[in-house]
Amino acid sequence: MTVAFPTASASAASDTTLRELAAKEGILIGSGATNPNYLDEPQFGETLAKQFNSLSPENELKWSFVQPRKDDFEFAGLDKLVKFAEDHDMTVKGHGLISGCCNPDYVTQTTDPHELRAVMKTHFNTIMDRYHGKMDRWDVVTEPFSTFGGTGLVKNDFYKVLGPDYIAEAFRIAHAADPDAKLFINESLVEFYPEKRQELYDLVAGLVADGVPIDGVGFEMHETQAGPEPGVITQMAKSYQALGLDVAITELDVHTYDVDQQTQIYGDVMAEALAAGIRDISFWGFTDKHAYTWLPGAKPLMFDEEYNPKPAYYATRDALRNFVSAPSAPGAGTLTNTSGWTNGLHDGNYKVTMHLWHGTQGSFYRLYENGKLVSARVPDTVSGTSQSVETTFKDKANGTYVYRAELINSKGTTATNTTTVTVTDAAPGKPVVSHDNWDNDGAFTTTANLWWGTNATSYTFLLDGAVVGEGSLTAHTPNAQSAKVTLSGVAKGKHSLKAVLTNAKGSTESDPVQVTVN
């Protein structure tokens, strides 16, 4: 995606805030990693309340913090967060009922399944009863899979005693403790690792199929020196929405040394998430004064240590504004393609362009090829309300490709027309073979000429089916190509000579020519 974002030249305090923009469409915009001690800083509390309508604790709900001893709960920190949220009309998400870390000895040393279930019930019931109606959604299980994916569930303290069904049991216990709360599973790095993405989906789809009371999936989105591939957020969100689940972004931050890259990633993630129907987006904190990073020296959050907004803040805010401020659904864009325009060949190299000439702008664009999402990005604004997006395709194989696109904003999704590309010339054009064996002596030069069509990158000459010459060619379509090989000592008789031209998309044979040697 490529879109220009404003620099941090204006004060966030004097402009529309994230919270004000989110309120236009009922979007939850939150700050996680909220340590209750940070609220003692006036600037922290002021910025938190002004910019966000939701918060979640940093560690205070993890087991060792909230119930360090079997019969001892410590609620002071959580109570402080809840009181702040109530005073500032914010929601609170309960983050981390079960996680891979921070479990006290009486949990880790429990080996009897019945006893561990009883411990879980006491823990869940006590906490969720205390905050019933005050914490409206919960991360019941956080990071159940190994960090980089492809190796299955982590063998944590709960898995070791209850097996993989501990996840389903945790959701059932949580639902019994608070039937009104929304219950989420929360996972990291699924946007980067396809194997882990599939593992999470298979787990969640199985929970749904088994009637487990799960309401949603949270993507953490800790981006490190790169953003997700465009379209991945959309694909993930749609897959879970198809199961009837909510989708949230729960811990967004961007760890990089490049300010421009950080700005772009924040804006891109925000724009695609909103267009994908995600209405619950939380950041893992907001000020670099209280940031944690595994990239030494990185500043991953939207405000600096002095609570000044960074370019990342403006990118985030503009993506939110562009989505929610539309007066109506986008106008209808027009799709065109350039297949055959450059040299008359339908060779698999072309552009598909969307133009929106009139009507309300879209905040996001999606392009589908034969029903599959192939491009997802913020559209470029040309002038006034006009928008355009150009997508380049190279080296497509022979076949038919039907393209359709969508423009999205908070008021709806508008489809374009379809445009069809038929690729017929991806493989080389058909060569014509000749030779100069006019004296029939068995020593001659044979030539393969390609007068028209897609160029080749290599050639092969065959005499009676046996290879007698081969080499490489430089493709420079639509110019002609030529290849030669000199033969000698060809046996007497009638021989069949042909040439084969090859490129990455296939091979094309010439018609055979006869060579007579006397």
C-alpha positions as CSV (number, residue, x, y, z in Angstrom):
1,M,0.0,0.0,0.0
2,T,1.2,3.5,-0.6
3,V,-0.6,6.5,0.8
4,A,0.8,9.9,2.0
5,F,0.2,10.9,5.6
6,P,0.5,14.3,7.2
7,T,3.4,15.1,9.4
8,A,3.0,15.9,13.1
9,S,2.8,19.6,12.6
10,A,-0.4,20.3,14.5
11,S,-1.2,19.5,18.1
12,A,-3.4,16.5,18.7
13,A,-5.0,18.5,21.5
14,S,-6.5,21.0,19.1
15,D,-7.9,18.5,16.6
16,T,-10.5,15.9,16.5
17,T,-9.4,12.9,18.6
18,L,-9.4,9.2,17.9
19,R,-12.2,8.9,20.5
20,E,-14.4,11.5,18.9
21,L,-14.0,10.0,15.4
22,A,-14.7,6.5,16.7
23,A,-17.9,7.6,18.4
24,K,-19.4,8.4,14.9
25,E,-19.7,4.7,14.1
26,G,-19.7,3.0,17.5
27,I,-16.1,1.9,17.2
28,L,-14.1,0.8,20.2
29,I,-10.7,2.5,20.2
30,G,-8.6,1.3,23.1
31,S,-5.3,1.4,24.9
32,G,-4.0,-1.8,26.4
33,A,-1.0,-2.2,28.6
34,T,-2.6,0.2,31.1
35,N,-0.7,0.0,34.4
36,P,-2.8,1.6,37.2
37,N,0.3,3.4,38.4
38,Y,0.5,5.3,35.2
39,L,-2.8,7.0,36.1
40,D,-0.9,9.0,38.7
41,E,0.7,11.0,35.9
42,P,-1.8,13.8,34.9
43,Q,-0.7,13.7,31.3
44,F,-1.1,10.0,31.0
45,G,-4.7,10.0,32.4
46,E,-5.6,13.1,30.4
47,T,-4.4,11.6,27.1
48,L,-5.9,8.2,27.8
49,A,-9.3,9.6,28.5
50,K,-9.3,12.1,25.6
51,Q,-8.1,9.7,22.9
52,F,-9.6,6.4,23.9
53,N,-13.0,4.9,24.9
54,S,-11.6,1.6,26.1
55,L,-8.8,0.3,28.2
56,S,-7.3,-3.0,29.3
57,P,-4.8,-3.9,32.0
58,E,-1.2,-4.6,31.4
59,N,-0.5,-7.4,33.9
60,E,-2.9,-6.9,36.7
61,L,-5.3,-9.6,35.5
62,K,-2.6,-12.2,35.0
63,W,-2.9,-15.0,37.5
64,S,0.2,-14.2,39.7
65,F,-0.9,-10.6,40.0
66,V,-4.6,-10.9,40.8
67,Q,-4.5,-14.2,42.8
68,P,-0.9,-14.7,43.9
69,R,-2.0,-17.2,46.7
70,K,-4.8,-19.7,46.5
71,D,-7.0,-17.8,49.0
72,D,-5.8,-14.3,48.4
73,F,-7.0,-12.0,45.6
74,E,-5.5,-8.6,45.0
75,F,-7.9,-6.2,43.2
76,A,-6.5,-2.8,44.1
77,G,-4.9,-2.2,40.7
78,L,-7.9,-3.5,38.7
79,D,-10.3,-1.5,40.8
80,K,-8.3,1.6,40.1
81,L,-8.5,1.0,36.3
82,V,-12.2,0.3,36.5
83,K,-12.8,3.4,38.5
84,F,-10.9,5.5,36.0
85,A,-12.9,4.0,33.2
86,E,-16.2,4.7,34.9
87,D,-15.2,8.3,35.6
88,H,-14.4,8.8,31.9
89,D,-17.2,6.8,30.3
90,M,-14.8,4.1,29.0
91,T,-15.3,0.3,28.6
92,V,-12.8,-2.2,30.1
93,K,-11.6,-5.4,28.5
94,G,-10.4,-8.1,30.9
95,H,-7.1,-9.1,29.4
96,G,-5.5,-12.4,30.3
97,L,-7.5,-14.8,32.3
98,I,-5.2,-17.6,31.1
99,S,-1.8,-16.9,29.6
100,G,1.4,-18.8,29.2
101,C,3.2,-16.8,31.9
102,C,2.7,-15.6,35.4
103,N,1.1,-18.6,37.0
104,P,1.7,-19.0,40.8
105,D,3.1,-22.2,42.3
106,Y,-0.3,-23.5,43.5
107,V,-1.4,-23.5,39.9
108,T,1.8,-24.9,38.3
109,Q,2.1,-27.6,41.0
110,T,-1.5,-28.9,40.6
111,T,-1.5,-32.2,38.7
112,D,-5.0,-33.5,39.3
113,P,-7.4,-32.5,36.5
114,H,-10.4,-32.2,38.9
115,E,-8.4,-30.0,41.3
116,L,-7.2,-27.8,38.5
117,R,-10.7,-27.3,37.2
118,A,-11.9,-26.3,40.6
119,V,-9.0,-23.8,40.9
120,M,-10.0,-22.3,37.5
121,K,-13.6,-22.1,38.5
122,T,-12.8,-20.3,41.7
123,H,-10.5,-17.9,39.9
124,F,-12.9,-17.1,37.0
125,N,-16.0,-16.9,39.2
126,T,-14.4,-14.6,41.7
127,I,-12.9,-12.2,39.2
128,M,-15.8,-12.1,36.7
129,D,-18.4,-11.8,39.4
130,R,-16.6,-8.8,40.9
131,Y,-16.4,-7.0,37.5
132,H,-19.7,-8.2,36.1
133,G,-21.1,-5.2,34.1
134,K,-17.8,-3.4,34.4
135,M,-15.6,-5.5,32.1
136,D,-17.7,-6.3,29.0
137,R,-15.3,-8.6,27.1
138,W,-12.5,-10.9,28.2
139,D,-9.4,-12.4,26.6
140,V,-10.1,-15.9,28.1
141,V,-7.0,-17.6,26.6
142,T,-4.0,-15.6,25.4
143,E,-1.3,-16.9,23.1
144,P,-2.1,-20.6,23.2
145,F,0.2,-21.4,20.2
146,S,4.0,-21.5,20.0
147,T,5.4,-18.1,19.1
148,F,6.3,-18.6,15.5
149,G,3.7,-21.2,14.6
150,G,3.6,-24.6,12.9
151,T,4.3,-26.6,16.0
152,G,0.9,-26.7,17.7
153,L,-0.3,-25.7,21.1
154,V,2.2,-24.6,23.7
155,K,2.4,-27.3,26.4
156,N,1.6,-24.8,29.2
157,D,0.6,-25.5,32.8
158,F,-3.1,-26.1,31.8
159,Y,-2.3,-28.2,28.7
160,K,-0.1,-30.5,30.8
161,V,-2.9,-31.4,33.2
162,L,-6.1,-31.0,31.0
163,G,-4.7,-31.6,27.5
164,P,-5.7,-29.5,24.5
165,D,-9.3,-29.4,25.8
166,Y,-8.2,-26.9,28.4
167,I,-9.2,-24.1,26.0
168,A,-12.8,-25.3,25.6
169,E,-13.0,-25.9,29.3
170,A,-11.8,-22.3,30.0
171,F,-14.4,-20.8,27.8
172,R,-17.2,-22.9,29.3
173,I,-16.1,-21.9,32.9
174,A,-15.9,-18.2,31.8
175,H,-19.3,-18.3,30.2
176,A,-20.8,-19.9,33.3
177,A,-19.2,-17.1,35.4
178,D,-20.5,-14.3,33.3
179,P,-23.1,-15.3,30.6
180,D,-23.4,-11.6,29.5
181,A,-19.7,-11.1,28.7
182,K,-18.1,-11.5,25.3
183,L,-15.3,-14.1,25.3
184,F,-12.2,-13.9,23.1
185,I,-9.2,-16.0,22.2
186,N,-6.1,-13.8,21.7
187,E,-3.1,-14.7,19.5
188,S,0.1,-13.1,18.2
189,L,1.9,-13.1,14.8
190,V,-0.9,-14.9,12.9
191,E,-0.7,-12.1,10.3
192,F,2.9,-13.2,9.5
193,Y,2.9,-17.0,9.7
194,P,0.5,-18.9,7.5
195,E,0.9,-22.1,9.4
196,K,0.0,-20.5,12.7
197,R,-2.8,-18.7,11.0
198,Q,-4.3,-22.0,9.9
199,E,-3.7,-23.6,13.3
200,L,-5.6,-20.8,15.0
201,Y,-8.5,-21.0,12.5
202,D,-8.7,-24.8,12.8
203,L,-8.9,-24.5,16.6
204,V,-11.5,-21.8,16.6
205,A,-13.6,-23.5,13.9
206,G,-13.6,-26.6,16.0
207,L,-14.7,-24.8,19.1
208,V,-17.6,-23.2,17.2
209,A,-18.6,-26.6,15.8
210,D,-18.5,-28.1,19.3
211,G,-20.8,-25.4,20.7
212,V,-18.1,-23.9,22.9
213,P,-19.2,-20.4,24.0
214,I,-16.6,-18.3,22.2
215,D,-17.6,-14.9,20.8
216,G,-14.5,-13.6,19.1
217,V,-10.9,-13.7,18.0
218,G,-8.2,-11.1,18.8
219,F,-5.2,-10.4,16.7
220,E,-2.4,-8.9,18.7
221,M,-0.6,-7.2,15.8
222,H,2.9,-6.5,17.3
223,E,4.5,-5.4,14.0
224,T,8.3,-5.6,13.8
225,Q,10.1,-3.9,11.0
226,A,7.4,-4.8,8.6
227,G,3.6,-4.6,8.2
228,P,1.4,-7.5,7.3
229,E,1.0,-8.4,3.6
230,P,-2.0,-6.3,2.2
231,G,-5.1,-8.4,2.3
232,V,-4.1,-10.7,5.2
233,I,-6.1,-8.8,7.8
234,T,-9.1,-8.9,5.5
235,Q,-8.9,-12.6,4.8
236,M,-8.4,-13.4,8.5
237,A,-11.3,-11.2,9.6
238,K,-13.7,-12.6,7.0
239,S,-12.9,-16.2,7.8
240,Y,-13.9,-15.7,11.5
241,Q,-16.9,-13.5,10.7
242,A,-18.1,-16.3,8.5
243,L,-18.2,-18.4,11.7
244,G,-20.4,-15.8,13.4
245,L,-17.6,-14.4,15.5
246,D,-16.4,-10.9,16.3
247,V,-12.9,-9.9,15.4
248,A,-10.7,-7.5,17.3
249,I,-7.2,-6.0,17.1
250,T,-5.9,-6.2,20.6
251,E,-2.3,-5.0,21.0
252,L,-1.2,-3.0,18.0
253,D,2.2,-1.4,18.1
254,V,5.0,-1.0,15.5
255,H,8.6,-1.7,16.4
256,T,11.0,-0.2,13.9
257,Y,13.7,2.4,13.6
258,D,12.2,4.0,10.5
259,V,9.6,6.7,11.3
260,D,8.1,6.7,7.8
261,Q,7.7,2.9,7.9
262,Q,6.1,3.1,11.3
263,T,3.7,5.8,10.0
264,Q,2.8,3.7,7.0
265,I,2.2,0.6,8.9
266,Y,-0.1,2.2,11.5
267,G,-2.2,3.8,8.8
268,D,-2.4,0.7,6.6
269,V,-3.4,-1.6,9.5
270,M,-6.0,0.8,10.7
271,A,-7.5,1.3,7.2
272,E,-7.6,-2.4,6.3
273,A,-9.0,-3.4,9.7
274,L,-11.9,-0.9,9.5
275,A,-12.7,-1.9,6.0
276,A,-12.7,-5.6,7.0
277,G,-15.4,-4.9,9.6
278,I,-13.2,-4.8,12.7
279,R,-14.8,-2.4,15.2
280,D,-12.7,-3.1,18.3
281,I,-9.1,-1.9,17.9
282,S,-6.7,-1.5,20.8
283,F,-3.1,-0.4,20.9
284,W,-0.5,-1.9,23.3
285,G,-0.2,1.5,25.1
286,F,0.1,4.8,23.5
287,T,3.2,6.7,24.8
288,D,6.8,5.7,24.4
289,K,7.4,6.8,28.0
290,H,5.8,3.5,29.0
291,A,6.7,1.3,26.0
292,Y,8.1,-2.2,26.0
293,T,10.1,-3.2,22.9
294,W,12.2,-6.2,21.9
295,L,14.0,-4.0,19.3
296,P,16.6,-2.0,21.3
297,G,16.0,1.7,21.0
298,A,12.8,1.4,19.1
299,K,9.9,3.7,19.9
300,P,6.8,1.7,19.0
301,L,3.8,3.8,20.1
302,M,1.9,6.8,18.7
303,F,2.9,9.4,21.3
304,D,6.5,10.2,22.3
305,E,7.8,10.3,25.9
306,E,6.5,13.9,26.3
307,Y,3.0,12.9,25.1
308,N,3.4,14.7,21.8
309,P,1.6,13.0,18.9
310,K,4.0,11.3,16.4
311,P,3.3,10.9,12.6
312,A,2.0,7.4,13.4
313,Y,-0.8,9.1,15.4
314,Y,-1.8,11.2,12.5
315,A,-1.8,8.3,10.1
316,T,-4.0,6.3,12.5
317,R,-6.3,9.2,13.0
318,D,-6.6,10.0,9.2
319,A,-7.4,6.4,8.4
320,L,-10.1,6.5,11.0
321,R,-11.4,9.8,9.8
322,N,-11.5,8.7,6.2
323,F,-13.5,5.7,7.1
324,V,-16.1,7.3,9.4
325,S,-16.6,10.7,7.8
326,A,-18.2,9.5,4.6
327,P,-21.7,10.9,4.0
328,S,-22.7,7.9,2.0
329,A,-21.4,4.6,0.5
330,P,-18.7,5.1,-2.1
331,G,-19.5,5.9,-5.7
332,A,-19.2,3.2,-8.3
333,G,-15.7,2.8,-9.7
334,T,-14.8,1.7,-13.2
335,L,-12.3,-1.1,-13.9
336,T,-10.3,-1.2,-17.1
337,N,-7.3,-3.3,-18.2
338,T,-4.4,-2.8,-20.6
339,S,-4.0,-6.4,-21.9
340,G,-2.9,-6.1,-25.5
341,W,-2.4,-2.4,-25.4
342,T,1.4,-2.2,-25.5
343,N,2.2,-4.5,-28.5
344,G,-1.1,-6.2,-29.3
345,L,-0.1,-9.3,-27.4
346,H,-2.2,-10.9,-24.7
347,D,1.0,-12.0,-23.0
348,G,0.2,-12.0,-19.3
349,N,1.7,-8.5,-18.7
350,Y,-0.9,-5.8,-18.1
351,K,-2.5,-3.4,-15.6
352,V,-5.9,-3.3,-14.0
353,T,-7.0,0.2,-13.1
354,M,-9.9,1.5,-11.0
355,H,-11.1,5.0,-11.5
356,L,-13.8,6.7,-9.3
357,W,-14.8,9.8,-11.2
358,H,-17.8,10.9,-9.2
359,G,-19.4,10.2,-5.8
360,T,-18.2,9.7,-2.3
361,Q,-14.7,8.4,-1.9
362,G,-13.8,5.0,-0.5
363,S,-11.4,4.7,2.4
364,F,-10.2,1.3,1.2
365,Y,-10.0,-0.7,-2.0
366,R,-10.1,-4.5,-2.7
367,L,-9.5,-6.2,-6.0
368,Y,-10.5,-9.8,-6.8
369,E,-9.2,-12.1,-9.5
370,N,-11.6,-15.0,-10.3
371,G,-13.1,-14.5,-6.9
372,K,-9.8,-14.4,-4.9
373,L,-8.6,-11.3,-3.2
374,V,-5.3,-10.1,-4.9
375,S,-5.0,-6.5,-3.9
376,A,-6.0,-4.5,-0.8
377,R,-4.9,-1.0,-0.2
378,V,-5.9,2.6,0.4
379,P,-6.9,4.2,-2.9
380,D,-5.0,7.2,-4.3
381,T,-6.9,10.5,-4.4
382,V,-6.3,12.1,-7.8
383,S,-8.2,15.4,-7.6
384,G,-11.3,16.5,-5.9
385,T,-13.3,13.4,-5.1
386,S,-11.7,11.3,-7.9
387,Q,-9.7,8.2,-6.8
388,S,-7.7,5.6,-8.7
389,V,-5.8,2.4,-8.0
390,E,-3.5,0.7,-10.5
391,T,-2.4,-2.9,-10.1
392,T,0.3,-4.4,-12.3
393,F,0.3,-8.1,-13.3
394,K,3.3,-9.8,-14.8
395,D,3.9,-13.2,-16.4
396,K,0.4,-14.5,-16.0
397,A,-0.1,-17.9,-17.5
398,N,-2.5,-18.5,-20.4
399,G,-6.1,-18.4,-19.1
400,T,-9.0,-16.2,-18.4
401,Y,-9.0,-13.7,-15.5
402,V,-12.1,-11.9,-14.4
403,Y,-11.5,-8.9,-12.1
404,R,-13.9,-7.1,-9.9
405,A,-13.2,-4.5,-7.2
406,E,-14.9,-2.9,-4.2
407,L,-14.6,0.5,-2.5
408,I,-15.4,0.6,1.2
409,N,-16.2,3.2,3.8
410,S,-18.3,3.2,7.0
411,K,-21.5,3.6,5.1
412,G,-21.1,0.6,2.8
413,T,-19.3,-1.3,0.1
414,T,-19.8,-0.5,-3.6
415,A,-18.8,-2.9,-6.4
416,T,-17.3,-1.9,-9.7
417,N,-18.0,-3.4,-13.0
418,T,-16.0,-6.5,-14.0
419,T,-13.2,-6.5,-16.6
420,T,-11.9,-9.7,-18.2
421,V,-8.4,-10.5,-19.4
422,T,-7.8,-13.5,-21.6
423,V,-4.1,-14.4,-21.8
424,T,-3.3,-16.3,-24.9
425,D,0.3,-15.4,-25.6
426,A,2.2,-16.1,-22.4
427,A,4.3,-18.8,-24.0
428,P,6.6,-17.9,-26.9
429,G,5.2,-17.3,-30.3
430,K,5.6,-20.0,-32.9
431,P,9.0,-20.1,-34.6
432,V,9.7,-20.7,-38.3
433,V,12.6,-23.0,-39.1
434,S,14.7,-22.9,-42.2
435,H,18.1,-24.2,-43.4
436,D,20.7,-23.7,-46.1
437,N,21.5,-27.3,-47.0
438,W,21.0,-26.6,-50.7
439,D,23.8,-28.9,-51.8
440,N,22.5,-31.8,-49.6
441,D,25.9,-32.5,-48.2
442,G,25.0,-32.8,-44.6
443,A,26.8,-29.6,-43.4
444,F,24.5,-26.7,-43.0
445,T,23.1,-23.9,-40.7
446,T,19.6,-24.0,-39.5
447,T,17.8,-20.9,-38.3
448,A,14.7,-20.4,-36.1
449,N,13.0,-17.1,-36.5
450,L,10.2,-15.7,-34.3
451,W,8.6,-13.0,-36.4
452,W,5.6,-12.3,-34.1
453,G,4.6,-13.1,-30.5
454,T,6.0,-13.3,-27.0
455,N,9.8,-13.7,-26.9
456,A,11.6,-16.8,-25.6
457,T,14.4,-17.1,-23.1
458,S,15.9,-20.3,-24.6
459,Y,15.9,-22.4,-27.7
460,T,16.4,-26.0,-28.7
461,F,16.9,-27.6,-32.1
462,L,15.9,-31.2,-32.7
463,L,16.9,-33.4,-35.6
464,D,14.8,-36.5,-35.8
465,G,13.8,-35.9,-32.2
466,A,17.4,-35.7,-30.9
467,V,18.8,-32.4,-29.5
468,V,21.4,-31.0,-31.8
469,G,21.7,-27.4,-30.4
470,E,20.5,-25.3,-27.6
471,G,21.1,-21.9,-25.9
472,S,19.7,-18.9,-24.2
473,L,18.0,-15.9,-25.7
474,T,17.3,-12.3,-24.5
475,A,13.6,-11.5,-24.5
476,H,12.7,-8.1,-25.8
477,T,9.1,-8.5,-26.9
478,P,7.7,-7.3,-29.3
479,N,10.9,-7.5,-31.3
480,A,11.7,-10.5,-33.5
481,Q,14.1,-13.2,-32.3
482,S,16.4,-15.5,-34.1
483,A,18.5,-18.5,-33.1
484,K,21.0,-20.5,-35.2
485,V,23.0,-23.7,-35.0
486,T,25.5,-25.1,-37.5
487,L,25.5,-28.9,-38.1
488,S,28.0,-31.1,-39.9
489,G,28.3,-34.8,-40.6
490,V,24.6,-35.4,-40.9
491,A,24.0,-38.9,-42.2
492,K,22.5,-39.6,-45.6
493,G,18.7,-39.8,-45.7
494,K,15.7,-37.7,-45.0
495,H,15.6,-35.9,-41.7
496,S,13.0,-34.0,-39.7
497,L,14.2,-30.7,-38.2
498,K,12.3,-28.5,-35.8
499,A,12.9,-25.8,-33.1
500,V,11.4,-25.3,-29.7
501,L,11.3,-21.9,-28.0
502,T,10.8,-21.7,-24.2
503,N,10.1,-19.1,-21.6
504,A,8.8,-19.3,-18.0
505,K,5.2,-19.9,-19.1
506,G,5.8,-22.7,-21.6
507,S,7.3,-24.0,-24.8
508,T,6.2,-23.6,-28.5
509,E,7.3,-25.9,-31.3
510,S,7.8,-25.0,-34.9
511,D,6.4,-27.0,-37.7
512,P,9.0,-29.5,-38.8
513,V,11.0,-29.0,-42.1
514,Q,12.6,-31.8,-44.1
515,V,16.3,-32.0,-44.7
516,T,17.7,-34.4,-47.4
517,V,21.3,-35.5,-47.3
518,N,22.7,-37.3,-50.3
